[in-house]
Amino acid sequence: MNSITVSFLAGLIIGSIIMWVIMRYFRASPMRRFQETQHEVKEERKHMILAYLKEKKSITNNQVEMLLGISDASATKYLQELEDEEKITQIGKEGRFVHYELKK
């Protein structure tokens, strides 16, 4: 092989690698931004629940749904995460008698 062919192949390989890296970065970037935005929304909503609890001392799943404009499943998930983070405590076992208070 002559030097022109070797230089051409080396340039082609290096160029392909650079393009692959650039394409991966720009393809992943919107997804990363979306995930960061979703995380910020989740944290803001949990903060709203905690602020409500500081003022009212107690909150139910239905109140979380109304406060945040979310589904029952989402409200349950937020309350469970706050409970797992040991920020709130569930009072009552199940059903409409369950409410949540700030952890003492």
N, C-alpha and C positions, 0 to 999 in steps of 0.2 A: 504494500500500500504506500502510496506517496503521501507526502506531508499535507497536501491540500485535502485529500480525502480524510485523513485523520483529524485535521482541524475542523472540517465540516461536520464529521460525526460527533466530535467532542462538543462543538457548539450546539448541535441539535439536541444532544443529551442534556447539557447544562440548561439550555433554553426550555426544554420540556420540564425539567425539574422546577425551574423558577416559575413557570406558568402553573404547574400543579400546586405549588405552595400558595401562589396568589389566589387561585381559584378556590382552594380550600378555605383560605382566610375569609374571603368575601362571601362564600356560601355559608359559613358557620356564623359570621358576624350578625346577620339579622336574627338568627335563632337565639343567639346569646343575648341580644338586646331584648327579645321577646321574653325570655326566661327571667331576665333581670327585672323587667317591667312587671311581670306576673308576681315575682317575689315582693316587689315594692307594694303592689296592690294588697297582697295578702297581709303583709306586716302593718299596713295602714288600717286595714279592716280590724285586725286583732287589737290595734291600739284604740280604735273606736269602741270596741267592746269593753276594754279595760277602763276607758274614760267614762263610759256609761255606768259601769260598776262602781267607780269611785263616787259618782254622783248619787246613784239610786240604791246602791248596796246589794242589789240582787238583779238577775236577769234570767229569762227563760229562752228556750230555743226559738219559740215564736217571736219573742221580742227581738232577737238577733236577726231573724228573717226580715222583720219589718224595718229595723234600724238600717240594715245594709242592703235591703232589696234583693235578697238571695234566696235560693231554694232551701228546703228543709235539710237536705243532705249536706249542702255547703255550710249551713249554720252549725250542724252537728260536727262537721269536720273542724271548723274553727274552734268551737268549744272544746273538742277533744285535744287539739293541739295546745291550747292554753292550759288545759288540765295536765297534759304531759309535760309542759314546761314548768309546772308547779306554780302557776300564777293564779289559778282559780281552783275552787273546790266544788264538786257536785254535791248538792243537798237533795236527798231523796233517791229512791232506787230506779223508778221508771215511770213513764207516762206523764200526765199533765201536772203531777205534783213535784216534778224535778225542776230545780232552779240552781243557779250557780252564784257563788259569792267569791270575793277576793280571798286569796289564801292568807291566813293569819299568821 
